[in-house]
Amino acid sequence: MSLDRKDLRIYMPPDLHAAVLAMADADRMEPHELCEQVIQRYVVARAHAATVLAQHPAVAGLARIRPVSSGFDRIGPDGGGFEHQAADGAASERRKGAAR
């Protein structure tokens, strides 16, 4: 037995809708079937890209980004976040002087 299918309603500009209708007609399928295939391929590709990125965090410097509750916060050279450094500039300067 297959899983129940869920309904999704989308809105698009008239010219895009006309293009979808023409493409579906050219492929001899219903417009909803074409849209389902396109969305399914997109979601599968994005999910695959997310797993690939999760396996390779050093790609494009992502290893130096850590999640925080408000989004992403880059880690500064001393291990603290940049907004932490900005708020505590004097302490940051002291750490730089001590490291020299």
N, CA and C of each residue as an Amber inpcrd file, in Angstrom:
protein
   300
   0.8330000  -1.1650000   0.0000000   0.0000000   0.0000000   0.0000000
   0.8890000   1.2430000   0.0000000   0.5570000   2.2220000  -0.7980000
   1.3660000   3.4360000  -0.8920000   0.8800000   4.4780000   0.1170000
   1.7480000   5.4240000   0.3900000   1.4070000   6.5160000   1.2990000
   0.4150000   7.4690000   0.6440000  -0.3860000   8.1140000   1.4790000
  -1.3120000   9.1150000   0.9590000  -0.5270000  10.2830000   0.3750000
  -1.0180000  10.8150000  -0.6970000  -0.3710000  11.9710000  -1.3220000
  -0.9470000  13.2310000  -0.7190000  -0.1040000  14.2320000  -0.5560000
  -0.5220000  15.5070000   0.0220000  -0.7850000  16.5080000  -1.0880000
  -1.6970000  17.4300000  -0.8360000  -2.0750000  18.4520000  -1.7960000
  -1.2130000  19.6970000  -1.5800000  -0.8640000  20.3730000  -2.6520000
  -0.0850000  21.6090000  -2.5860000  -0.6620000  22.5750000  -3.6130000
  -0.9530000  23.7880000  -3.1810000  -1.4810000  24.8020000  -4.0940000
  -0.4020000  25.8730000  -4.2560000  -0.0910000  26.1870000  -5.5000000
   0.9010000  27.2370000  -5.7700000   0.2830000  28.2860000  -6.6900000
   0.8190000  29.4730000  -6.6270000   0.3810000  30.5640000  -7.4950000
   1.5820000  31.0210000  -8.3020000   1.3400000  31.3580000  -9.5590000
   2.4200000  31.8070000 -10.4290000   1.8910000  32.8650000 -11.3820000
   2.7840000  33.6680000 -11.9240000   2.3670000  34.6870000 -12.8930000
   1.7490000  34.0270000 -14.1330000   0.8530000  34.7360000 -14.8010000
   0.1720000  34.1650000 -15.9780000   1.1280000  33.6730000 -17.0680000
   2.2220000  34.4000000 -17.3070000   3.1410000  33.9620000 -18.3620000
   3.8480000  32.6590000 -17.9870000   4.1810000  32.4910000 -16.7230000
   4.8000000  31.2490000 -16.2690000   3.7890000  30.1000000 -16.3450000
   2.5510000  30.3770000 -15.9870000   1.4990000  29.3630000 -16.0750000
   1.3190000  28.9070000 -17.5130000   1.3250000  29.8470000 -18.4360000
   1.1880000  29.5020000 -19.8610000   2.3620000  28.6400000 -20.3240000
   3.5640000  28.9530000 -19.8390000   4.7370000  28.1580000 -20.2020000
   4.6260000  26.7350000 -19.6540000   4.1460000  26.5990000 -18.4130000
   3.9570000  25.2600000 -17.8320000   2.9510000  24.4720000 -18.6560000
   1.8380000  25.1060000 -19.0410000   0.8360000  24.4260000 -19.8510000
   1.4220000  23.9710000 -21.1890000   2.2090000  24.8330000 -21.8130000
   2.8090000  24.4840000 -23.1080000   3.8140000  23.3440000 -22.9590000
   4.6260000  23.3950000 -21.9160000   5.6150000  22.3320000 -21.7050000
   4.9460000  21.0030000 -21.3890000   3.9220000  21.0470000 -20.5670000
   3.1910000  19.8210000 -20.2450000   2.5490000  19.2370000 -21.4980000
   1.9920000  20.1010000 -22.3320000   1.3880000  19.6390000 -23.5850000
   2.4420000  19.0200000 -24.4920000   3.6040000  19.6420000 -24.5770000
   4.6790000  19.1180000 -25.4240000   5.1660000  17.7600000 -24.9140000
   5.1450000  17.5550000 -23.5990000   5.5770000  16.2860000 -23.0140000
   4.4320000  15.2870000 -22.8720000   3.2490000  15.6650000 -23.3560000
   2.0460000  14.8220000 -23.3050000   1.7340000  14.3580000 -21.8830000
   1.6930000  15.3410000 -20.9840000   1.3300000  15.0460000 -19.6020000
   0.4540000  16.1600000 -19.0670000  -0.1700000  15.9170000 -17.9570000
  -0.9830000  16.9320000 -17.3010000  -0.0600000  17.9470000 -16.6180000
  -0.4840000  19.2090000 -16.5330000   0.3610000  20.2210000 -15.8890000
   0.7580000  19.8660000 -14.4510000  -0.1770000  19.2750000 -13.6970000
   0.1630000  18.9180000 -12.3210000   1.2300000  17.8290000 -12.2650000
   1.2550000  16.9310000 -13.2600000   2.2870000  15.8880000 -13.3050000
   3.6590000  16.5020000 -13.5810000   3.6950000  17.4640000 -14.5080000
   4.9530000  18.1430000 -14.8040000   5.4730000  18.8760000 -13.5730000
   4.5840000  19.6160000 -12.9100000   4.9910000  20.3610000 -11.7130000
   5.4630000  19.4180000 -10.6180000   4.7760000  18.2910000 -10.4610000
   5.1760000  17.3150000  -9.4500000   6.5770000  16.7750000  -9.7330000
   6.8620000  16.4580000 -10.9970000   8.1860000  15.9490000 -11.3560000
   9.2720000  16.9890000 -11.1060000   9.0010000  18.2330000 -11.4900000
   9.9940000  19.2960000 -11.3200000  10.2840000  19.5240000  -9.8370000
   9.2350000  19.6070000  -9.0300000   9.4200000  19.8440000  -7.5920000
  10.1180000  18.6580000  -6.9430000   9.7350000  17.4560000  -7.3270000
  10.3470000  16.2630000  -6.7520000  11.8430000  16.2180000  -7.0640000
  12.2180000  16.4860000  -8.3020000  13.6430000  16.4980000  -8.6680000
  14.4030000  17.5670000  -7.8930000  13.7900000  18.7360000  -7.7330000
  14.4230000  19.8330000  -6.9940000  14.6640000  19.4460000  -5.5400000
  13.6490000  18.8930000  -4.8990000  13.7640000  18.5290000  -3.4850000
  14.8100000  17.4310000  -3.2920000  14.7960000  16.4230000  -4.1470000
  15.7720000  15.3470000  -4.0420000  17.1920000  15.8800000  -4.2500000
  17.3720000  16.7610000  -5.2270000  18.6930000  17.3330000  -5.4830000
  19.1700000  18.1810000  -4.3060000  18.2810000  18.9880000  -3.7200000
  18.6570000  19.8190000  -2.5700000  18.9850000  18.9660000  -1.3510000
  18.2140000  17.9200000  -1.1230000  18.4840000  17.0270000   0.0090000
  19.8270000  16.3390000  -0.1800000  20.1410000  15.9340000  -1.4100000
  21.4390000  15.3160000  -1.6850000  22.5660000  16.3160000  -1.4520000
  22.3840000  17.5490000  -1.9340000  23.4160000  18.5760000  -1.7360000
  23.6410000  18.8360000  -0.2510000  22.5740000  18.8250000   0.5410000
  22.7140000  19.0520000   1.9770000  23.5120000  17.9330000   2.6350000
  23.2890000  16.6990000   2.2290000  24.0490000  15.5950000   2.8220000
  25.5030000  15.6380000   2.3830000  25.7460000  16.0250000   1.1440000
  27.1370000  16.1490000   0.6770000  27.8570000  17.2460000   1.4520000
  27.1950000  18.3950000   1.6320000  27.8060000  19.4760000   2.4080000
  28.0350000  19.0700000   3.8530000  27.1240000  18.3150000   4.4270000
  27.2750000  17.8780000   5.8150000  28.4720000  16.9500000   5.9690000
  28.8110000  16.2150000   4.9210000  29.9410000  15.3010000   4.9690000
  31.2720000  16.0150000   4.7270000  31.2430000  17.2030000   4.1680000
  32.4570000  17.9360000   3.8290000  32.3970000  19.3520000   4.3910000
  32.4810000  19.5270000   5.7010000  32.3220000  20.8710000   6.2780000
  33.4650000  21.8260000   5.9550000  34.6010000  21.3400000   5.5310000
  35.7150000  22.2360000   5.2350000  35.5570000  22.9370000   3.8930000
  34.5810000  22.5310000   3.0980000  34.3660000  23.1410000   1.7900000
  33.9810000  24.6060000   1.9810000  34.6600000  25.4830000   1.2960000
  34.3640000  26.9220000   1.2840000  34.3640000  27.5440000   2.6780000
  35.1920000  27.0330000   3.5700000  35.3130000  27.6430000   4.8880000
  34.1670000  27.3660000   5.8240000  33.3200000  26.3990000   5.5200000
  32.1700000  26.1230000   6.3650000  32.5660000  25.5290000   7.7090000
  33.7740000  25.0290000   7.8360000  34.1980000  24.4620000   9.1090000
  34.3450000  25.5470000  10.1630000  34.4730000  26.7990000   9.7580000
  34.6660000  27.8810000  10.7100000  33.3730000  28.6070000  11.0410000
  32.2500000  28.0570000  10.6370000  30.9520000  28.6600000  10.9390000
  30.2570000  27.7610000  11.9470000  29.7320000  28.3500000  13.0110000
  29.0000000  27.5480000  13.9880000  27.5860000  28.1110000  14.1090000
  26.6040000  27.2360000  14.2620000  25.2320000  27.7250000  14.3810000
  24.9740000  28.3580000  15.7440000  24.1670000  29.3820000  15.7620000
  23.6980000  30.0080000  16.9860000  22.1940000  30.1620000  16.8710000
  21.5370000  30.5290000  17.9370000  20.0810000  30.5810000  17.9240000
  19.5330000  31.5990000  16.9210000  20.3090000  32.6330000  16.6230000
  19.8120000  33.6600000  15.7080000  20.2940000  33.4620000  14.2780000
  20.8860000  32.3330000  13.9560000  21.3910000  32.0940000  12.6120000
  22.8120000  31.5750000  12.6740000  23.6740000  32.1010000  11.8370000
  25.0570000  31.6650000  11.8220000  25.9590000  32.7770000  12.3150000
  26.9690000  32.4010000  13.0510000  27.9120000  33.3300000  13.6380000
  29.3110000  32.8310000  13.2840000  30.0930000  33.6370000  12.6450000
  31.4490000  33.2170000  12.2940000  32.3360000  33.2510000  13.5300000
  33.2420000  32.3170000  13.6010000  34.1600000  32.2370000  14.7250000
  35.3730000  33.1110000  14.4120000  35.7150000  33.9570000  15.3270000
  36.8600000  34.8390000  15.1460000  38.1750000  34.1260000  15.4070000
  39.3040000  34.8070000  15.1940000  40.6150000  34.1860000  15.3350000
  40.9010000  33.6840000  16.7490000  40.2900000  34.2870000  17.7680000
  40.5440000  33.8460000  19.1380000  39.4880000  32.8710000  19.6360000
  38.6120000  32.3890000  18.7480000  37.6030000  31.4180000  19.1230000
  36.2650000  32.0310000  19.4900000  36.2160000  33.3430000  19.6720000
  34.9510000  34.0010000  19.9950000  34.2630000  34.4720000  18.7340000
  32.9610000  34.7230000  18.8340000  32.2100000  35.2310000  17.6900000
  32.5580000  36.6830000  17.4250000  32.3460000  37.1590000  16.2180000
  32.6980000  38.5240000  15.8630000  31.9080000  39.5520000  16.6580000
  30.5940000  39.2750000  16.9070000  29.8610000  40.2680000  17.6830000
  30.3300000  40.2690000  19.1350000  30.8400000  39.1250000  19.6030000
  31.4210000  39.0710000  20.9470000  32.6780000  39.9400000  20.9920000
  33.4610000  39.8660000  19.9290000  34.6810000  40.6750000  19.8700000
  34.3430000  42.1540000  19.8070000  33.3060000  42.4840000  19.0420000
  32.9450000  43.8930000  18.9160000  32.4430000  44.4350000  20.2500000
  31.6740000  43.6210000  20.9820000  31.1430000  44.0640000  22.2650000
  32.2230000  44.1000000  23.3330000  33.2340000  43.2860000  23.1740000
  34.2890000  43.1980000  24.1690000  35.6230000  43.5340000  23.5020000
  35.6770000  44.6600000  22.8340000  36.8680000  45.0490000  22.0790000
  38.1060000  45.1770000  22.9420000  37.9730000  45.7000000  24.1540000
  39.1280000  45.8710000  25.0280000  39.7200000  44.5230000  25.4080000
  38.8610000  43.5560000  25.7410000  39.3550000  42.2310000  26.1040000
  40.0210000  41.5710000  24.9090000  39.4630000  41.7940000  23.7370000
  40.0530000  41.2360000  22.5340000  41.4360000  41.8240000  22.2960000
  41.5850000  43.1220000  22.4850000  42.8850000  43.7630000  22.3240000
  43.8830000  43.2480000  23.3510000  43.4300000  42.9990000  24.5910000
  44.3170000  42.4520000  25.6190000  44.7930000  41.0650000  25.2250000
  43.8940000  40.2470000  24.6650000  44.2900000  38.8930000  24.2540000
  45.3050000  38.9620000  23.1190000  45.1170000  39.8970000  22.2050000
  46.0740000  40.0520000  21.1020000  47.4420000  40.4690000  21.6270000
  47.4530000  41.3900000  22.6020000  48.7160000  41.8390000  23.1890000
  49.4110000  40.7360000  23.9630000  48.6450000  39.8960000  24.6480000
  49.2240000  38.7910000  25.4360000  49.7940000  37.7300000  24.5240000
  49.2210000  37.5720000  23.3430000  49.6830000  36.5390000  22.3990000
  50.9960000  36.9280000  21.7460000  51.3410000  38.2020000  21.7410000
  52.5620000  38.6500000  21.0580000  53.7490000  38.3560000  21.8300000
